[in-house]
Amino acid sequence: MVTDQQVRRLMKLMTTETTLAAAAAKAGMSEPTARKYRRHRQLPSQSRTERLYRTRPDPFKEVWAEVEELLKRDSSIEAKTIFDYLCRTHEGHFQEAQLRTLQRRLKVWRARHGAPREVMFAQAHLPGRQAQSDFTFMNELGISIAGHSFDHLLYHFCLPYSNWEAVTICFSESFESLSSGVQNALWELGAVPQEHRTDSLSAAINNPSSVEEFTARYQGLLTHYQMTASHNTPGRGHENGDIEQSHHRFKRAVAQELILRGSREFASRDEYDAFLRRLLKRRNAARHLRLAEELAAMNTLPPRRLEDQTRQMVKVSCNSTVLVRGNFYSVPAQLIGERVEVRVQVEHLEVWYVGLLVQRMPRLRGSGKHRINYRHIIESLVRKPGAFANYRYREDLFPRVIFRVAYDAFHEAHPATADRDYLRLLKLAATESEERVAAALRELVTDGEAITLEAVAKMVTSNAAGAFISATAVCVAPVVLASYDQLLASVEEVRS
């Protein structure tokens, strides 16, 4: 079939070649064909008539009224459902290969008679006017740190006009994560856009029944940076289309970079963070021209950034615990009945009492969980060993696997006194050193000796410098590859 491009080339060659045959040969067609196009002076696409008739019988002609009735009843019905219905009601009339024909017919019917589809309206982005942000899960990339799966999210911030972006590692969609991510991005950017747009995050948006649209903490954050707030309609992610597309492109870039790196394993959190920073730097480097336009239209930063933590006053219960964001944390028993200030940060909690830092501990993710430190309650437990058997948070009182091994050994040797002996072992770990007690237990297990409270106490008190800790060190001798050659040689001798 002759194409429009060939005919255009023929017309051009006819002005330079001496004969029509030479021009036709160079254009890739026969001389009679070239003569026809020279005579009509039309391109193939202009002379071709549109076919308005079918080349084969319509297999659904007799049942199309039934099909239309189903479509009018509910146009969302699938072609496979209709086809299965037709096969049941008209047994033997249709073949499986005709499903594709029905799908094409339904596509045309929906385009001509179906309900109007939702229209997406392209938005004009102005320099420096808006920033968009949201959280995105990174678990699908299979990243691990020091041999352990690293389940986390990224707070993702971008400028729709220039596509400049910044990310912050976090573990929940909390206000602390939002505040930290926003401020990290703004101070890295060095300027403040006029508007900040988010998804309908519970950390920023109040329940629809509330009089105030935005939470007080979020509104305070934006007021500090003189930004206005906006958010998309719940369930309408395309209204935040730029950040959603940025999620997709950034995660794909991370996945490709991990392939080039050859490993998804990182030695530390800092190494993974540096990996993300290098990738962001390269991606943002190509956006500097439009970013310069944005920076020129943005507001200046305030003199200082706000703290990323939330403070709340809580009372220490008689269980020596505090309830923070749906999770229980133990605190020193001396604080029972007192009111303490808990400073909730992105990844840690701090407990303050009369202006003094009492303790700092990792923040639990989710709710309904607990973190109990045996050092806070061991004095009372030793005096009341009967409470240990049914203690609600008993599993938290096995700080290491070797301590569980010790408890099982106590229970097997003397079930009646196992709880009391184990609690005394924990007190020894609290007063002397958990590391030394664990090392002494490992030494007894390695030597095959019985685990007793007296044996562990003697080993710990007589080795205050921690001689047993070195017992956990593992030395691997260098492999001599020549030994494998000798082994293979001996195998060959046996076979021969």
RACORCOR-V746733 format. One record per pair of residues at least 24 apart in sequence whose ideal C-beta (glycine too) atoms are under 7 Angstrom apart, sorted by the first residue. I is the first residue (numbers start at 0). GAP is how many residues later the second one is. If there is no record, write none. Layout:
i=<I	I>
gap=<GAP	GAP>
This chain:
i=<1	1	1	2	3	3	3	6	6	6	9	9	13	58	58	58	59	59	62	70	74	74	74	78	78	119	124	124	125	126	126	126	126	127	127	127	127	127	128	128	128	129	129	129	129	130	130	130	130	131	131	131	131	131	131	132	132	132	132	132	132	133	133	133	133	134	135	135	140	140	140	140	140	141	142	142	143	143	144	144	144	144	145	145	154	155	155	155	155	156	156	156	157	157	157	158	158	159	160	160	161	161	161	161	162	163	163	163	164	164	164	164	164	165	166	166	168	169	170	170	171	172	172	173	174	174	174	174	175	175	175	175	175	175	176	177	177	178	178	178	179	179	181	182	182	182	185	185	186	186	189	190	190	190	190	190	191	191	191	191	191	191	192	192	193	193	194	194	194	195	195	195	196	196	196	197	198	198	198	199	199	199	204	220	223	223	224	225	252	252	253	307	307	308	308	308	309	310	310	311	311	312	312	313	313	313	314	315	319	319	323	324	325	325	326	326	326	326	327	328	328	329	329	329	329	330	330	330	331	331	332	332	332	332	369	370	371	371	373	373	373	374	377	377	377	377	380	381	381	381	384	384	384	387	387	388	396	398	399	401	401	401	404	404	405	405	408	412	420	423	424	424	427	427	427	431	434	434	435	435	435	435	435	438	438	438	438	439	441	441	442	442>
gap=<27	31	42	41	39	40	41	30	36	37	24	27	24	35	39	42	42	45	27	38	35	39	40	24	27	118	35	36	35	34	166	167	170	65	66	166	169	170	64	65	66	30	63	65	67	26	28	62	65	26	28	65	108	110	111	24	48	49	63	65	110	64	65	106	109	38	111	115	110	113	114	117	123	122	121	129	120	121	121	123	124	127	121	122	26	87	90	91	94	24	25	28	84	85	88	34	135	82	129	133	125	128	129	132	124	120	123	127	81	85	115	118	119	114	109	113	104	176	176	194	193	28	30	29	28	42	43	135	132	133	134	168	169	170	169	25	26	42	127	129	128	166	39	122	123	125	39	115	114	118	111	104	107	108	109	110	33	34	35	106	107	109	34	105	33	34	32	33	35	26	31	33	33	34	43	33	32	33	41	31	32	34	26	85	78	82	77	73	26	30	25	37	38	34	35	36	34	30	32	30	32	26	28	25	26	28	24	24	56	57	25	42	41	42	37	40	42	43	42	32	42	42	43	46	47	27	28	45	26	44	43	44	46	47	26	25	24	25	25	52	56	55	45	48	49	52	42	41	42	45	34	35	38	31	35	30	29	35	38	36	39	40	36	40	35	45	42	37	32	29	28	31	28	29	32	28	31	34	24	27	30	32	33	29	30	32	33	28	29	30	25	28>
